[in-house]
Amino acid sequence: MKATHGFWIFWFRLTIDLVLLALSFAMAMHVRFADLALENSLYYDYYVQLFFVLAVSYALFSLSLKGYDWPPGTGIRSLFFSFAKTVFLQGALVALVLVSLKGYVFSRLFWVYFYLFFFSSAVAWRFLAWNWLQFYWSRLDHAQKGILIGSGRVASLFLEQVKARPDLAMRIVLQVESATDLPQHTDASYVFCANVDNESLVAEAMDYADHRGLRFRILPDFGQWGLRKTEISKFGPLPMVYVRPEPLRYWHNRWIKRSLDVVISAVIIGVFLWWLVPLMSCFVRWTSSGPGFFKQERHGLNGQTFVLWKLRTMRVNGEAHTKESTPGDSRITPLGRFLRWTWLDELPQFFHVFKGTMSVVGPRPHMVSQAPTFQERVKQYPVRHWVKPGMTGLAQVRGLRGDSSDHQQFEARIEADIYYIEHWSMWLDLAILVRTVIRK
């Protein structure tokens, strides 16, 4: 019964999207070709075929990416990201089809109208659906029932989370201390065990759940470090807990990130930097004595050092490699202030990105001379070196940049860098890039 219900919910959600896609297509056609006659085969036949390509490809990508799998507790960001992934992949596929076929027939302005209408309407409907789901999940009669075995710190934290997150659609109907206290008959769907130190209790609780077809979950107590992001994997027959899991430890994620870096850096170098960087270097030399570029050792991936290049923004001075810049620093030249404000001084780093010593997005690299002091101030500072340093990062778009003398802000900066390492995704990189451009 539940499976059938979920089946119809899935197709209902897909149908709404396809209806919105059809309406958006019709609106884009009307706005772009208000006087288009139905018998005009030059446009009409091609656009009818295009509509079916759009509809079928969108449905297939939605199915493969599980774009309509919205379990209780699904966040609004997850909802939007799954939709954005589907639209991005569909758009890439359609672009390939148009290039290989008669792409010149289709209006580029039509595409702007279509994706503007479709994206805005689909996002709006998801926002309304998510708000309704929040209300639906929070109703106790719709919540799944669970039994909790055990007590103590972990059990209390679990009950607090269940109470604080009604959108998880979970209700604990019974809490017992041992498996002998479990009822013979229950309408619960889950059994949660918090006393994992007692092996016999865990075994009895698991047998109880298996015998009644209930889903069994273990709530281990990892102490304070268990409050960090963790991931459980297998090491032979043993379960292994990853503290600070790294999405970029998987080769396919590294390949995705590297591909994004190469494409972005190659485009920017090929279009702008081959002429802009030498020109700006000449301006730097004309406005102040000294070289056009500034070179300095920085820490990269796994703590390895590399020589970072940027346009020189300071007068030549003996403290350049030991003292970072501060607000109102007298060493900064007038042109240097402009370059820093516009981030033009960082442009040569795209060559580092193309080479592979840096990434477009990642923790900002610090001076090698600063590392010992920073490590004393924040113990988890070396974790930043698990990934390549970036031209921009999560800390920067949160406004955590500049002078590191503010201890509280510096800690927040390192926390943002570590959050990025633990939660990396291509969509997080793209979001950071968009926020970087908007901030500038």
Residue, then its C-alpha position, 0 to 999 in steps of 0.5 A: m500500500k505504501a509502495t503504491h502510494g509512493f509510486w503515484i506521488f512520484w508520477f504526480r511530481l513528474t507530471i507537474d514538472l512536465v506540465l510546467l515545461a510544456l507551459s514554459f515552452a509555449m510561453a517562450m514560443h509566444v513571446r519569441f514568435a508571436d506571429l508564428a503560423l502553424e503551417n510554417s514548417l521551417y520553425y513549427d516542425y523543428y520546435v515540435q521535435l525539440f519539445f519532445v526531446l526536452a520532455v523525454s530527456y528531462a523525464l529520463f534525467s529525473l528518473s536516473l537522478k532520483g529528483y523526486d525522492w523527497p523523504p522526510g527531513t529533505g531540506i529546501r537546498s537539497l530539493f533545489f540542487s537536485f532540480a538544478k542538476t537535472v536541468f544542467l544535464q538536460g541542457a548539456l544534452v540538448a546543446l549537444v543535440l542542437v550542435s550535431l543537428k540543425g542548431y542554427v534553426f533555433s533562436r538563442l533568445f527562445w532558449v533564454y525565455f524558455y529556461l527563465f520561465f521553466f526554472s522560475s516556475a519549477v522553483a516556485w512550485r518546489f518551494l510551495a511543495w516543500n512548505w506543505l511537506q513540512f506541515y505534512w511531516s510534522r503531523l503526528d498521525h503521518a509520522q513513522k513510529g520507533i522504539l528506543i532501547g537504552s538511555g544516557r547521553v546519546a539516547s537523550l540527544f536522539l530524543e531531542q533531535v526527534k522532538a526538535r525536527p518534526d519534519l523528520a516524521m519520526r515519533i518514539v512511542l516507547q523507550v525501554e532499558s533492555a530487550t526483555d522489556l520490548p512488547q511482543h506486538t508493535d506497530a512501530s517501524y524502527v528499533f533504535c539501540a543506544n546501549v551499544d556497549n552491551e553486545s548481548l543487548v544489541a544482538e537481542a534487539m537485532d533479533y527482535a527487529d528481524h523477527r518482526g520485519l522492523r528496521f534496526r538502527i544503532l546509535p553509537d556514542f563516539g564522545q565529543w569527536g562524534l559531533r563532527k561529520t562522520e562516515i562509516s565504511k568497511f575495512g575488511p570485515l570491520p566497520m570503520v568510522y571516518v572522522r572528517p570524511e573527504p568527498l575528494r578522496y574519491w577519484h571521480n570527485r577529483w576528476i570532476k573538480r579538476s575538469l571544472d578547474v581546467v575548463i574555467s582556467a583555460v577559458i579565462i586564460g585564452v580570452f583575457l589573461w594572455w593580454l591582460v596580465p602582461l598589460m597590468s604588469c606593465f602598469v605596475r612597473w610604470t607606477s612604482s619601482g620594482p618588478g610587475f609580479f610578486k612571488q612567494e612560497r605558499h603551502g599547497l596540497n598535503g602541505q607541499t610548498f609552491v611558488l605563488w605568482k600575483l601582480r605586485t600591489m606593494r612597494v618593494n619592502g623587506e617585510a613582504h614575506t613575513k608580515e601580511s597586509t593590514p587595513g590602511d597598510s602604507r606599503i600598498t601602492p595606489l594602483g595596488r589598492f585598486l588591484r586588490w579591491t577588484w581582485l585583479d592582482e590574483l589573476p595570474q593564479f589562473f595559471h596555477v589552476f591550469k597547471g594543477t597546483m591550485s584550484v579555482v575554489g578551495p582554502r586560500p593559501h597562506m604564507v609559509s612563514q605564518a603556518p607555525t603560528f596559525q597551527e598553534r592558534v587553531k589546532q585543526y589548521p593543517v586539515r586545510h592542506w587536505v585539498k588544493p588551495g583555491m583562488t576563492g573559497l567558502a570563507q571568502v564568500r562569508g566575508l572571513r578574509g583579510d587581517s588574521s589578527d582577529h582570533q575569533q574571525f580567524e577560527a571561523r575562517i578555518e572552520a569554513d575551510i574545513y566545512y568545505i573539505e567535508h562537504w565538497s560537491m560540484w554544486l558547492d563549488l559553483a555556488i561559491l563561484v556565483r557568490t564570489v562574482i556577485r560580491k565583486 
